[in-house]
Amino acid sequence: MVDPSRVRAKLSALDRYLARLRDLAAMDVDAYIADRAYEGRYLAQAAAQVCIDVANHLIASEGWIPAMDFREAFDRLGEHEVLTPDHAPLCRT
């Protein structure tokens, strides 16, 4: 069974990561490169991992065929109409 509090906590973290990434995107390029490049890289990786974690939680909770990798996890969500046919391929990249 899907654990709503677990999914909410993950999505809350994702919101924080995305908000900070938006702040970094507004910075001057030179300032970003000089001072924040590693922060941006970490936040992007952490945001992607949250999406993968939520996908795998949904797959396991619903008893669907386990995904072999993150691309397949998003395909599985598309197969079960958690993601629209337009969005599933976008999540694979």
PDB file of N, CA, C and O in Angstrom:
ATOM      1  N   MET A   1       0.840  -1.181   0.000  1.00  0.00           N
ATOM      2  CA  MET A   1       0.000   0.000   0.000  1.00  0.00           C
ATOM      3  C   MET A   1       0.889   1.250   0.000  1.00  0.00           C
ATOM      4  O   MET A   1       1.894   1.315   0.708  1.00  0.00           O
ATOM      5  N   VAL A   2       0.506   2.209  -0.786  1.00  0.00           N
ATOM      6  CA  VAL A   2       1.261   3.462  -0.864  1.00  0.00           C
ATOM      7  C   VAL A   2       1.178   4.172   0.483  1.00  0.00           C
ATOM      8  O   VAL A   2       0.108   4.267   1.083  1.00  0.00           O
ATOM      9  N   ASP A   3       2.311   4.663   0.944  1.00  0.00           N
ATOM     10  CA  ASP A   3       2.388   5.401   2.207  1.00  0.00           C
ATOM     11  C   ASP A   3       2.314   6.896   1.887  1.00  0.00           C
ATOM     12  O   ASP A   3       3.320   7.497   1.511  1.00  0.00           O
ATOM     13  N   PRO A   4       1.125   7.502   2.035  1.00  0.00           N
ATOM     14  CA  PRO A   4       0.970   8.909   1.665  1.00  0.00           C
ATOM     15  C   PRO A   4       1.928   9.845   2.396  1.00  0.00           C
ATOM     16  O   PRO A   4       2.425  10.802   1.803  1.00  0.00           O
ATOM     17  N   SER A   5       2.193   9.581   3.672  1.00  0.00           N
ATOM     18  CA  SER A   5       3.088  10.484   4.405  1.00  0.00           C
ATOM     19  C   SER A   5       4.509  10.397   3.857  1.00  0.00           C
ATOM     20  O   SER A   5       5.222  11.400   3.816  1.00  0.00           O
ATOM     21  N   ARG A   6       4.913   9.226   3.445  1.00  0.00           N
ATOM     22  CA  ARG A   6       6.247   9.062   2.850  1.00  0.00           C
ATOM     23  C   ARG A   6       6.341   9.818   1.526  1.00  0.00           C
ATOM     24  O   ARG A   6       7.325  10.508   1.261  1.00  0.00           O
ATOM     25  N   VAL A   7       5.308   9.681   0.705  1.00  0.00           N
ATOM     26  CA  VAL A   7       5.299  10.375  -0.586  1.00  0.00           C
ATOM     27  C   VAL A   7       5.251  11.884  -0.368  1.00  0.00           C
ATOM     28  O   VAL A   7       5.959  12.627  -1.047  1.00  0.00           O
ATOM     29  N   ARG A   8       4.426  12.343   0.571  1.00  0.00           N
ATOM     30  CA  ARG A   8       4.354  13.787   0.866  1.00  0.00           C
ATOM     31  C   ARG A   8       5.700  14.328   1.320  1.00  0.00           C
ATOM     32  O   ARG A   8       6.112  15.408   0.895  1.00  0.00           O
ATOM     33  N   ALA A   9       6.387  13.587   2.180  1.00  0.00           N
ATOM     34  CA  ALA A   9       7.700  14.035   2.668  1.00  0.00           C
ATOM     35  C   ALA A   9       8.694  14.142   1.516  1.00  0.00           C
ATOM     36  O   ALA A   9       9.460  15.102   1.436  1.00  0.00           O
ATOM     37  N   LYS A  10       8.678  13.154   0.628  1.00  0.00           N
ATOM     38  CA  LYS A  10       9.582  13.188  -0.532  1.00  0.00           C
ATOM     39  C   LYS A  10       9.252  14.381  -1.429  1.00  0.00           C
ATOM     40  O   LYS A  10      10.147  15.099  -1.873  1.00  0.00           O
ATOM     41  N   LEU A  11       7.966  14.584  -1.689  1.00  0.00           N
ATOM     42  CA  LEU A  11       7.572  15.684  -2.570  1.00  0.00           C
ATOM     43  C   LEU A  11       7.834  17.044  -1.930  1.00  0.00           C
ATOM     44  O   LEU A  11       8.117  18.014  -2.632  1.00  0.00           O
ATOM     45  N   SER A  12       7.745  17.119  -0.621  1.00  0.00           N
ATOM     46  CA  SER A  12       8.084  18.359   0.081  1.00  0.00           C
ATOM     47  C   SER A  12       9.569  18.677  -0.101  1.00  0.00           C
ATOM     48  O   SER A  12       9.940  19.825  -0.348  1.00  0.00           O
ATOM     49  N   ALA A  13      10.404  17.660   0.022  1.00  0.00           N
ATOM     50  CA  ALA A  13      11.841  17.856  -0.216  1.00  0.00           C
ATOM     51  C   ALA A  13      12.078  18.292  -1.656  1.00  0.00           C
ATOM     52  O   ALA A  13      12.897  19.174  -1.915  1.00  0.00           O
ATOM     53  N   LEU A  14      11.364  17.676  -2.587  1.00  0.00           N
ATOM     54  CA  LEU A  14      11.502  18.047  -3.996  1.00  0.00           C
ATOM     55  C   LEU A  14      11.140  19.515  -4.202  1.00  0.00           C
ATOM     56  O   LEU A  14      11.833  20.224  -4.933  1.00  0.00           O
ATOM     57  N   ASP A  15      10.077  19.972  -3.575  1.00  0.00           N
ATOM     58  CA  ASP A  15       9.695  21.390  -3.674  1.00  0.00           C
ATOM     59  C   ASP A  15      10.819  22.305  -3.190  1.00  0.00           C
ATOM     60  O   ASP A  15      11.112  23.323  -3.816  1.00  0.00           O
ATOM     61  N   ARG A  16      11.445  21.935  -2.076  1.00  0.00           N
ATOM     62  CA  ARG A  16      12.554  22.754  -1.546  1.00  0.00           C
ATOM     63  C   ARG A  16      13.733  22.762  -2.519  1.00  0.00           C
ATOM     64  O   ARG A  16      14.322  23.814  -2.771  1.00  0.00           O
ATOM     65  N   TYR A  17      14.076  21.604  -3.062  1.00  0.00           N
ATOM     66  CA  TYR A  17      15.193  21.532  -4.007  1.00  0.00           C
ATOM     67  C   TYR A  17      14.912  22.382  -5.244  1.00  0.00           C
ATOM     68  O   TYR A  17      15.780  23.115  -5.717  1.00  0.00           O
ATOM     69  N   LEU A  18      13.690  22.275  -5.760  1.00  0.00           N
ATOM     70  CA  LEU A  18      13.347  23.035  -6.966  1.00  0.00           C
ATOM     71  C   LEU A  18      13.328  24.538  -6.698  1.00  0.00           C
ATOM     72  O   LEU A  18      13.745  25.322  -7.551  1.00  0.00           O
ATOM     73  N   ALA A  19      12.854  24.943  -5.536  1.00  0.00           N
ATOM     74  CA  ALA A  19      12.854  26.372  -5.194  1.00  0.00           C
ATOM     75  C   ALA A  19      14.280  26.910  -5.167  1.00  0.00           C
ATOM     76  O   ALA A  19      14.549  27.994  -5.683  1.00  0.00           O
ATOM     77  N   ARG A  20      15.181  26.159  -4.572  1.00  0.00           N
ATOM     78  CA  ARG A  20      16.584  26.604  -4.507  1.00  0.00           C
ATOM     79  C   ARG A  20      17.208  26.606  -5.895  1.00  0.00           C
ATOM     80  O   ARG A  20      17.984  27.504  -6.220  1.00  0.00           O
ATOM     81  N   LEU A  21      16.880  25.615  -6.717  1.00  0.00           N
ATOM     82  CA  LEU A  21      17.401  25.598  -8.087  1.00  0.00           C
ATOM     83  C   LEU A  21      16.910  26.814  -8.873  1.00  0.00           C
ATOM     84  O   LEU A  21      17.652  27.376  -9.678  1.00  0.00           O
ATOM     85  N   ARG A  22      15.665  27.216  -8.641  1.00  0.00           N
ATOM     86  CA  ARG A  22      15.154  28.424  -9.308  1.00  0.00           C
ATOM     87  C   ARG A  22      15.937  29.657  -8.866  1.00  0.00           C
ATOM     88  O   ARG A  22      16.242  30.534  -9.675  1.00  0.00           O
ATOM     89  N   ASP A  23      16.256  29.715  -7.584  1.00  0.00           N
ATOM     90  CA  ASP A  23      17.077  30.830  -7.083  1.00  0.00           C
ATOM     91  C   ASP A  23      18.440  30.841  -7.772  1.00  0.00           C
ATOM     92  O   ASP A  23      18.926  31.890  -8.195  1.00  0.00           O
ATOM     93  N   LEU A  24      19.043  29.672  -7.879  1.00  0.00           N
ATOM     94  CA  LEU A  24      20.356  29.586  -8.527  1.00  0.00           C
ATOM     95  C   LEU A  24      20.272  29.955 -10.005  1.00  0.00           C
ATOM     96  O   LEU A  24      21.188  30.573 -10.548  1.00  0.00           O
ATOM     97  N   ALA A  25      19.173  29.577 -10.652  1.00  0.00           N
ATOM     98  CA  ALA A  25      19.003  29.884 -12.075  1.00  0.00           C
ATOM     99  C   ALA A  25      18.918  31.385 -12.320  1.00  0.00           C
ATOM    100  O   ALA A  25      19.243  31.857 -13.410  1.00  0.00           O
ATOM    101  N   ALA A  26      18.486  32.129 -11.319  1.00  0.00           N
ATOM    102  CA  ALA A  26      18.364  33.582 -11.457  1.00  0.00           C
ATOM    103  C   ALA A  26      19.689  34.309 -11.235  1.00  0.00           C
ATOM    104  O   ALA A  26      19.791  35.510 -11.481  1.00  0.00           O
ATOM    105  N   MET A  27      20.695  33.582 -10.772  1.00  0.00           N
ATOM    106  CA  MET A  27      21.993  34.211 -10.489  1.00  0.00           C
ATOM    107  C   MET A  27      22.742  34.549 -11.771  1.00  0.00           C
ATOM    108  O   MET A  27      22.512  33.952 -12.822  1.00  0.00           O
ATOM    109  N   ASP A  28      23.631  35.508 -11.661  1.00  0.00           N
ATOM    110  CA  ASP A  28      24.570  35.808 -12.729  1.00  0.00           C
ATOM    111  C   ASP A  28      25.420  34.557 -12.979  1.00  0.00           C
ATOM    112  O   ASP A  28      25.849  33.900 -12.030  1.00  0.00           O
ATOM    113  N   VAL A  29      25.659  34.232 -14.232  1.00  0.00           N
ATOM    114  CA  VAL A  29      26.389  33.014 -14.587  1.00  0.00           C
ATOM    115  C   VAL A  29      27.768  32.966 -13.937  1.00  0.00           C
ATOM    116  O   VAL A  29      28.155  31.934 -13.389  1.00  0.00           O
ATOM    117  N   ASP A  30      28.502  34.052 -13.990  1.00  0.00           N
ATOM    118  CA  ASP A  30      29.849  34.056 -13.407  1.00  0.00           C
ATOM    119  C   ASP A  30      29.810  33.833 -11.894  1.00  0.00           C
ATOM    120  O   ASP A  30      30.641  33.108 -11.347  1.00  0.00           O
ATOM    121  N   ALA A  31      28.846  34.455 -11.227  1.00  0.00           N
ATOM    122  CA  ALA A  31      28.719  34.269  -9.777  1.00  0.00           C
ATOM    123  C   ALA A  31      28.346  32.827  -9.455  1.00  0.00           C
ATOM    124  O   ALA A  31      28.854  32.242  -8.499  1.00  0.00           O
ATOM    125  N   TYR A  32      27.460  32.268 -10.258  1.00  0.00           N
ATOM    126  CA  TYR A  32      27.060  30.870 -10.045  1.00  0.00           C
ATOM    127  C   TYR A  32      28.260  29.936 -10.191  1.00  0.00           C
ATOM    128  O   TYR A  32      28.506  29.088  -9.334  1.00  0.00           O
ATOM    129  N   ILE A  33      28.992  30.099 -11.270  1.00  0.00           N
ATOM    130  CA  ILE A  33      30.146  29.229 -11.522  1.00  0.00           C
ATOM    131  C   ILE A  33      31.197  29.392 -10.430  1.00  0.00           C
ATOM    132  O   ILE A  33      31.808  28.415  -9.998  1.00  0.00           O
ATOM    133  N   ALA A  34      31.403  30.617  -9.989  1.00  0.00           N
ATOM    134  CA  ALA A  34      32.432  30.879  -8.981  1.00  0.00           C
ATOM    135  C   ALA A  34      32.069  30.349  -7.599  1.00  0.00           C
ATOM    136  O   ALA A  34      32.946  29.967  -6.824  1.00  0.00           O
ATOM    137  N   ASP A  35      30.770  30.326  -7.292  1.00  0.00           N
ATOM    138  CA  ASP A  35      30.404  30.067  -5.897  1.00  0.00           C
ATOM    139  C   ASP A  35      29.382  28.954  -5.675  1.00  0.00           C
ATOM    140  O   ASP A  35      29.352  28.372  -4.591  1.00  0.00           O
ATOM    141  N   ARG A  36      28.552  28.640  -6.655  1.00  0.00           N
ATOM    142  CA  ARG A  36      27.402  27.775  -6.387  1.00  0.00           C
ATOM    143  C   ARG A  36      27.265  26.564  -7.310  1.00  0.00           C
ATOM    144  O   ARG A  36      26.281  25.834  -7.203  1.00  0.00           O
ATOM    145  N   ALA A  37      28.195  26.334  -8.190  1.00  0.00           N
ATOM    146  CA  ALA A  37      28.032  25.260  -9.171  1.00  0.00           C
ATOM    147  C   ALA A  37      27.822  23.900  -8.512  1.00  0.00           C
ATOM    148  O   ALA A  37      26.990  23.112  -8.961  1.00  0.00           O
ATOM    149  N   TYR A  38      28.573  23.625  -7.453  1.00  0.00           N
ATOM    150  CA  TYR A  38      28.421  22.327  -6.800  1.00  0.00           C
ATOM    151  C   TYR A  38      27.071  22.200  -6.103  1.00  0.00           C
ATOM    152  O   TYR A  38      26.490  21.116  -6.049  1.00  0.00           O
ATOM    153  N   GLU A  39      26.582  23.308  -5.576  1.00  0.00           N
ATOM    154  CA  GLU A  39      25.266  23.284  -4.941  1.00  0.00           C
ATOM    155  C   GLU A  39      24.190  22.938  -5.965  1.00  0.00           C
ATOM    156  O   GLU A  39      23.315  22.113  -5.702  1.00  0.00           O
ATOM    157  N   GLY A  40      24.260  23.567  -7.121  1.00  0.00           N
ATOM    158  CA  GLY A  40      23.290  23.291  -8.175  1.00  0.00           C
ATOM    159  C   GLY A  40      23.342  21.845  -8.630  1.00  0.00           C
ATOM    160  O   GLY A  40      22.307  21.214  -8.840  1.00  0.00           O
ATOM    161  N   ARG A  41      24.539  21.329  -8.781  1.00  0.00           N
ATOM    162  CA  ARG A  41      24.704  19.930  -9.200  1.00  0.00           C
ATOM    163  C   ARG A  41      24.096  18.988  -8.156  1.00  0.00           C
ATOM    164  O   ARG A  41      23.380  18.047  -8.498  1.00  0.00           O
ATOM    165  N   TYR A  42      24.389  19.254  -6.887  1.00  0.00           N
ATOM    166  CA  TYR A  42      23.830  18.413  -5.818  1.00  0.00           C
ATOM    167  C   TYR A  42      22.300  18.472  -5.820  1.00  0.00           C
ATOM    168  O   TYR A  42      21.638  17.437  -5.746  1.00  0.00           O
ATOM    169  N   LEU A  43      21.743  19.677  -5.906  1.00  0.00           N
ATOM    170  CA  LEU A  43      20.293  19.829  -5.861  1.00  0.00           C
ATOM    171  C   LEU A  43      19.620  19.133  -7.039  1.00  0.00           C
ATOM    172  O   LEU A  43      18.565  18.522  -6.876  1.00  0.00           O
ATOM    173  N   ALA A  44      20.220  19.221  -8.218  1.00  0.00           N
ATOM    174  CA  ALA A  44      19.656  18.540  -9.387  1.00  0.00           C
ATOM    175  C   ALA A  44      19.669  17.028  -9.180  1.00  0.00           C
ATOM    176  O   ALA A  44      18.688  16.350  -9.485  1.00  0.00           O
ATOM    177  N   GLN A  45      20.772  16.500  -8.664  1.00  0.00           N
ATOM    178  CA  GLN A  45      20.857  15.063  -8.403  1.00  0.00           C
ATOM    179  C   GLN A  45      19.863  14.638  -7.321  1.00  0.00           C
ATOM    180  O   GLN A  45      19.209  13.602  -7.445  1.00  0.00           O
ATOM    181  N   ALA A  46      19.753  15.431  -6.273  1.00  0.00           N
ATOM    182  CA  ALA A  46      18.831  15.101  -5.185  1.00  0.00           C
ATOM    183  C   ALA A  46      17.382  15.137  -5.670  1.00  0.00           C
ATOM    184  O   ALA A  46      16.579  14.286  -5.287  1.00  0.00           O
ATOM    185  N   ALA A  47      17.046  16.110  -6.504  1.00  0.00           N
ATOM    186  CA  ALA A  47      15.692  16.202  -7.047  1.00  0.00           C
ATOM    187  C   ALA A  47      15.375  14.989  -7.916  1.00  0.00           C
ATOM    188  O   ALA A  47      14.287  14.421  -7.822  1.00  0.00           O
ATOM    189  N   ALA A  48      16.317  14.598  -8.755  1.00  0.00           N
ATOM    190  CA  ALA A  48      16.116  13.415  -9.594  1.00  0.00           C
ATOM    191  C   ALA A  48      15.937  12.168  -8.732  1.00  0.00           C
ATOM    192  O   ALA A  48      15.088  11.326  -9.023  1.00  0.00           O
ATOM    193  N   GLN A  49      16.734  12.050  -7.673  1.00  0.00           N
ATOM    194  CA  GLN A  49      16.639  10.877  -6.799  1.00  0.00           C
ATOM    195  C   GLN A  49      15.292  10.806  -6.093  1.00  0.00           C
ATOM    196  O   GLN A  49      14.754   9.715  -5.900  1.00  0.00           O
ATOM    197  N   VAL A  50      14.743  11.948  -5.708  1.00  0.00           N
ATOM    198  CA  VAL A  50      13.414  11.959  -5.092  1.00  0.00           C
ATOM    199  C   VAL A  50      12.393  11.381  -6.066  1.00  0.00           C
ATOM    200  O   VAL A  50      11.556  10.567  -5.675  1.00  0.00           O
ATOM    201  N   CYS A  51      12.454  11.791  -7.318  1.00  0.00           N
ATOM    202  CA  CYS A  51      11.509  11.288  -8.321  1.00  0.00           C
ATOM    203  C   CYS A  51      11.650   9.778  -8.493  1.00  0.00           C
ATOM    204  O   CYS A  51      10.653   9.063  -8.590  1.00  0.00           O
ATOM    205  N   ILE A  52      12.875   9.305  -8.530  1.00  0.00           N
ATOM    206  CA  ILE A  52      13.132   7.868  -8.658  1.00  0.00           C
ATOM    207  C   ILE A  52      12.615   7.130  -7.424  1.00  0.00           C
ATOM    208  O   ILE A  52      11.989   6.077  -7.547  1.00  0.00           O
ATOM    209  N   ASP A  53      12.872   7.674  -6.243  1.00  0.00           N
ATOM    210  CA  ASP A  53      12.412   7.045  -5.001  1.00  0.00           C
ATOM    211  C   ASP A  53      10.890   6.935  -4.963  1.00  0.00           C
ATOM    212  O   ASP A  53      10.349   5.892  -4.596  1.00  0.00           O
ATOM    213  N   VAL A  54      10.207   8.001  -5.338  1.00  0.00           N
ATOM    214  CA  VAL A  54       8.741   7.977  -5.347  1.00  0.00           C
ATOM    215  C   VAL A  54       8.248   6.960  -6.372  1.00  0.00           C
ATOM    216  O   VAL A  54       7.324   6.197  -6.090  1.00  0.00           O
ATOM    217  N   ALA A  55       8.846   6.944  -7.543  1.00  0.00           N
ATOM    218  CA  ALA A  55       8.451   5.972  -8.568  1.00  0.00           C
ATOM    219  C   ALA A  55       8.601   4.550  -8.044  1.00  0.00           C
ATOM    220  O   ALA A  55       7.683   3.740  -8.175  1.00  0.00           O
ATOM    221  N   ASN A  56       9.741   4.244  -7.457  1.00  0.00           N
ATOM    222  CA  ASN A  56       9.969   2.891  -6.946  1.00  0.00           C
ATOM    223  C   ASN A  56       9.044   2.554  -5.783  1.00  0.00           C
ATOM    224  O   ASN A  56       8.614   1.408  -5.650  1.00  0.00           O
ATOM    225  N   HIS A  57       8.734   3.528  -4.947  1.00  0.00           N
ATOM    226  CA  HIS A  57       7.791   3.290  -3.847  1.00  0.00           C
ATOM    227  C   HIS A  57       6.414   2.933  -4.405  1.00  0.00           C
ATOM    228  O   HIS A  57       5.774   1.992  -3.934  1.00  0.00           O
ATOM    229  N   LEU A  58       5.963   3.682  -5.402  1.00  0.00           N
ATOM    230  CA  LEU A  58       4.656   3.395  -5.998  1.00  0.00           C
ATOM    231  C   LEU A  58       4.639   2.013  -6.641  1.00  0.00           C
ATOM    232  O   LEU A  58       3.677   1.262  -6.480  1.00  0.00           O
ATOM    233  N   ILE A  59       5.696   1.681  -7.365  1.00  0.00           N
ATOM    234  CA  ILE A  59       5.783   0.378  -8.039  1.00  0.00           C
ATOM    235  C   ILE A  59       5.725  -0.754  -7.018  1.00  0.00           C
ATOM    236  O   ILE A  59       4.957  -1.702  -7.180  1.00  0.00           O
ATOM    237  N   ALA A  60       6.531  -0.656  -5.976  1.00  0.00           N
ATOM    238  CA  ALA A  60       6.565  -1.708  -4.954  1.00  0.00           C
ATOM    239  C   ALA A  60       5.241  -1.787  -4.195  1.00  0.00           C
ATOM    240  O   ALA A  60       4.731  -2.877  -3.932  1.00  0.00           O
ATOM    241  N   SER A  61       4.695  -0.636  -3.851  1.00  0.00           N
ATOM    242  CA  SER A  61       3.458  -0.606  -3.068  1.00  0.00           C
ATOM    243  C   SER A  61       2.279  -1.203  -3.820  1.00  0.00           C
ATOM    244  O   SER A  61       1.400  -1.828  -3.227  1.00  0.00           O
ATOM    245  N   GLU A  62       2.271  -1.005  -5.116  1.00  0.00           N
ATOM    246  CA  GLU A  62       1.171  -1.510  -5.935  1.00  0.00           C
ATOM    247  C   GLU A  62       1.403  -2.943  -6.417  1.00  0.00           C
ATOM    248  O   GLU A  62       0.517  -3.551  -7.016  1.00  0.00           O
ATOM    249  N   GLY A  63       2.591  -3.476  -6.154  1.00  0.00           N
ATOM    250  CA  GLY A  63       2.883  -4.847  -6.566  1.00  0.00           C
ATOM    251  C   GLY A  63       3.120  -5.005  -8.057  1.00  0.00           C
ATOM    252  O   GLY A  63       2.954  -6.092  -8.610  1.00  0.00           O
ATOM    253  N   TRP A  64       3.507  -3.917  -8.703  1.00  0.00           N
ATOM    254  CA  TRP A  64       3.796  -3.987 -10.131  1.00  0.00           C
ATOM    255  C   TRP A  64       5.154  -4.632 -10.355  1.00  0.00           C
ATOM    256  O   TRP A  64       5.950  -4.752  -9.423  1.00  0.00           O
ATOM    257  N   ILE A  65       5.419  -5.046 -11.578  1.00  0.00           N
ATOM    258  CA  ILE A  65       6.709  -5.652 -11.919  1.00  0.00           C
ATOM    259  C   ILE A  65       7.814  -4.654 -11.591  1.00  0.00           C
ATOM    260  O   ILE A  65       7.771  -3.513 -12.052  1.00  0.00           O
ATOM    261  N   PRO A  66       8.803  -5.071 -10.800  1.00  0.00           N
ATOM    262  CA  PRO A  66       9.889  -4.150 -10.429  1.00  0.00           C
ATOM    263  C   PRO A  66      10.643  -3.627 -11.653  1.00  0.00           C
ATOM    264  O   PRO A  66      10.802  -4.329 -12.651  1.00  0.00           O
ATOM    265  N   ALA A  67      11.093  -2.401 -11.552  1.00  0.00           N
ATOM    266  CA  ALA A  67      11.879  -1.783 -12.624  1.00  0.00           C
ATOM    267  C   ALA A  67      13.342  -2.162 -12.454  1.00  0.00           C
ATOM    268  O   ALA A  67      13.841  -2.256 -11.333  1.00  0.00           O
ATOM    269  N   MET A  68      14.018  -2.377 -13.559  1.00  0.00           N
ATOM    270  CA  MET A  68      15.437  -2.719 -13.527  1.00  0.00           C
ATOM    271  C   MET A  68      16.316  -1.477 -13.387  1.00  0.00           C
ATOM    272  O   MET A  68      17.452  -1.570 -12.921  1.00  0.00           O
ATOM    273  N   ASP A  69      15.795  -0.316 -13.788  1.00  0.00           N
ATOM    274  CA  ASP A  69      16.542   0.936 -13.682  1.00  0.00           C
ATOM    275  C   ASP A  69      15.547   2.089 -13.629  1.00  0.00           C
ATOM    276  O   ASP A  69      14.337   1.880 -13.711  1.00  0.00           O
ATOM    277  N   PHE A  70      16.067   3.311 -13.490  1.00  0.00           N
ATOM    278  CA  PHE A  70      15.153   4.444 -13.320  1.00  0.00           C
ATOM    279  C   PHE A  70      14.324   4.699 -14.564  1.00  0.00           C
ATOM    280  O   PHE A  70      13.176   5.128 -14.455  1.00  0.00           O
ATOM    281  N   ARG A  71      14.873   4.447 -15.739  1.00  0.00           N
ATOM    282  CA  ARG A  71      14.097   4.666 -16.962  1.00  0.00           C
ATOM    283  C   ARG A  71      12.879   3.747 -16.990  1.00  0.00           C
ATOM    284  O   ARG A  71      11.766   4.166 -17.306  1.00  0.00           O
ATOM    285  N   GLU A  72      13.120   2.505 -16.654  1.00  0.00           N
ATOM    286  CA  GLU A  72      12.029   1.539 -16.627  1.00  0.00           C
ATOM    287  C   GLU A  72      11.010   1.889 -15.540  1.00  0.00           C
ATOM    288  O   GLU A  72       9.819   1.622 -15.702  1.00  0.00           O
ATOM    289  N   ALA A  73      11.462   2.475 -14.448  1.00  0.00           N
ATOM    290  CA  ALA A  73      10.535   2.877 -13.383  1.00  0.00           C
ATOM    291  C   ALA A  73       9.523   3.890 -13.918  1.00  0.00           C
ATOM    292  O   ALA A  73       8.330   3.791 -13.629  1.00  0.00           O
ATOM    293  N   PHE A  74       9.993   4.854 -14.689  1.00  0.00           N
ATOM    294  CA  PHE A  74       9.075   5.851 -15.234  1.00  0.00           C
ATOM    295  C   PHE A  74       8.207   5.262 -16.337  1.00  0.00           C
ATOM    296  O   PHE A  74       7.057   5.668 -16.502  1.00  0.00           O
ATOM    297  N   ASP A  75       8.745   4.310 -17.094  1.00  0.00           N
ATOM    298  CA  ASP A  75       7.920   3.593 -18.071  1.00  0.00           C
ATOM    299  C   ASP A  75       6.778   2.871 -17.358  1.00  0.00           C
ATOM    300  O   ASP A  75       5.632   2.895 -17.809  1.00  0.00           O
ATOM    301  N   ARG A  76       7.112   2.225 -16.232  1.00  0.00           N
ATOM    302  CA  ARG A  76       6.106   1.487 -15.473  1.00  0.00           C
ATOM    303  C   ARG A  76       4.998   2.432 -15.003  1.00  0.00           C
ATOM    304  O   ARG A  76       3.818   2.084 -15.058  1.00  0.00           O
ATOM    305  N   LEU A  77       5.377   3.622 -14.543  1.00  0.00           N
ATOM    306  CA  LEU A  77       4.359   4.591 -14.127  1.00  0.00           C
ATOM    307  C   LEU A  77       3.495   5.012 -15.307  1.00  0.00           C
ATOM    308  O   LEU A  77       2.299   5.257 -15.147  1.00  0.00           O
ATOM    309  N   GLY A  78       4.091   5.096 -16.484  1.00  0.00           N
ATOM    310  CA  GLY A  78       3.317   5.400 -17.677  1.00  0.00           C
ATOM    311  C   GLY A  78       2.363   4.273 -18.034  1.00  0.00           C
ATOM    312  O   GLY A  78       1.213   4.518 -18.399  1.00  0.00           O
ATOM    313  N   GLU A  79       2.841   3.034 -17.931  1.00  0.00           N
ATOM    314  CA  GLU A  79       2.003   1.866 -18.235  1.00  0.00           C
ATOM    315  C   GLU A  79       0.768   1.821 -17.344  1.00  0.00           C
ATOM    316  O   GLU A  79      -0.303   1.399 -17.781  1.00  0.00           O
ATOM    317  N   HIS A  80       0.915   2.253 -16.106  1.00  0.00           N
ATOM    318  CA  HIS A  80      -0.185   2.207 -15.142  1.00  0.00           C
ATOM    319  C   HIS A  80      -0.892   3.553 -15.002  1.00  0.00           C
ATOM    320  O   HIS A  80      -1.657   3.770 -14.063  1.00  0.00           O
ATOM    321  N   GLU A  81      -0.628   4.449 -15.942  1.00  0.00           N
ATOM    322  CA  GLU A  81      -1.298   5.744 -16.057  1.00  0.00           C
ATOM    323  C   GLU A  81      -1.128   6.641 -14.833  1.00  0.00           C
ATOM    324  O   GLU A  81      -1.979   7.484 -14.548  1.00  0.00           O
ATOM    325  N   VAL A  82      -0.019   6.452 -14.111  1.00  0.00           N
ATOM    326  CA  VAL A  82       0.346   7.401 -13.059  1.00  0.00           C
ATOM    327  C   VAL A  82       0.925   8.644 -13.725  1.00  0.00           C
ATOM    328  O   VAL A  82       0.684   9.769 -13.288  1.00  0.00           O
ATOM    329  N   LEU A  83       1.687   8.423 -14.779  1.00  0.00           N
ATOM    330  CA  LEU A  83       2.191   9.497 -15.640  1.00  0.00           C
ATOM    331  C   LEU A  83       1.456   9.418 -16.966  1.00  0.00           C
ATOM    332  O   LEU A  83       1.107   8.329 -17.423  1.00  0.00           O
ATOM    333  N   THR A  84       1.222  10.559 -17.579  1.00  0.00           N
ATOM    334  CA  THR A  84       0.584  10.562 -18.892  1.00  0.00           C
ATOM    335  C   THR A  84       1.562  10.042 -19.939  1.00  0.00           C
ATOM    336  O   THR A  84       2.772  10.057 -19.713  1.00  0.00           O
ATOM    337  N   PRO A  85       1.056   9.583 -21.081  1.00  0.00           N
ATOM    338  CA  PRO A  85       1.956   9.116 -22.134  1.00  0.00           C
ATOM    339  C   PRO A  85       2.966  10.177 -22.574  1.00  0.00           C
ATOM    340  O   PRO A  85       4.062   9.838 -23.023  1.00  0.00           O
ATOM    341  N   ASP A  86       2.610  11.447 -22.450  1.00  0.00           N
ATOM    342  CA  ASP A  86       3.535  12.523 -22.820  1.00  0.00           C
ATOM    343  C   ASP A  86       4.630  12.726 -21.779  1.00  0.00           C
ATOM    344  O   ASP A  86       5.748  13.106 -22.127  1.00  0.00           O
ATOM    345  N   HIS A  87       4.326  12.481 -20.517  1.00  0.00           N
ATOM    346  CA  HIS A  87       5.283  12.759 -19.444  1.00  0.00           C
ATOM    347  C   HIS A  87       6.252  11.622 -19.157  1.00  0.00           C
ATOM    348  O   HIS A  87       7.402  11.875 -18.796  1.00  0.00           O
ATOM    349  N   ALA A  88       5.819  10.389 -19.308  1.00  0.00           N
ATOM    350  CA  ALA A  88       6.700   9.253 -18.990  1.00  0.00           C
ATOM    351  C   ALA A  88       8.027   9.329 -19.745  1.00  0.00           C
ATOM    352  O   ALA A  88       9.077   9.165 -19.125  1.00  0.00           O
ATOM    353  N   PRO A  89       8.022   9.572 -21.068  1.00  0.00           N
ATOM    354  CA  PRO A  89       9.314   9.648 -21.769  1.00  0.00           C
ATOM    355  C   PRO A  89      10.185  10.817 -21.303  1.00  0.00           C
ATOM    356  O   PRO A  89      11.412  10.712 -21.315  1.00  0.00           O
ATOM    357  N   LEU A  90       9.575  11.914 -20.897  1.00  0.00           N
ATOM    358  CA  LEU A  90      10.349  13.065 -20.421  1.00  0.00           C
ATOM    359  C   LEU A  90      11.088  12.742 -19.128  1.00  0.00           C
ATOM    360  O   LEU A  90      12.178  13.262 -18.891  1.00  0.00           O
ATOM    361  N   CYS A  91      10.513  11.898 -18.304  1.00  0.00           N
ATOM    362  CA  CYS A  91      11.137  11.536 -17.030  1.00  0.00           C
ATOM    363  C   CYS A  91      12.308  10.584 -17.221  1.00  0.00           C
ATOM    364  O   CYS A  91      13.135  10.434 -16.321  1.00  0.00           O
ATOM    365  N   ARG A  92      12.388   9.950 -18.362  1.00  0.00           N
ATOM    366  CA  ARG A  92      13.456   8.980 -18.631  1.00  0.00           C
ATOM    367  C   ARG A  92      14.786   9.647 -18.935  1.00  0.00           C
ATOM    368  O   ARG A  92      15.828   8.997 -18.862  1.00  0.00           O
ATOM    369  N   THR A  93      14.774  10.909 -19.269  1.00  0.00           N
ATOM    370  CA  THR A  93      16.016  11.557 -19.704  1.00  0.00           C
ATOM    371  C   THR A  93      16.663  12.365 -18.608  1.00  0.00           C
ATOM    372  O   THR A  93      17.714  12.968 -18.824  1.00  0.00           O
TER     373      THR A  93
END
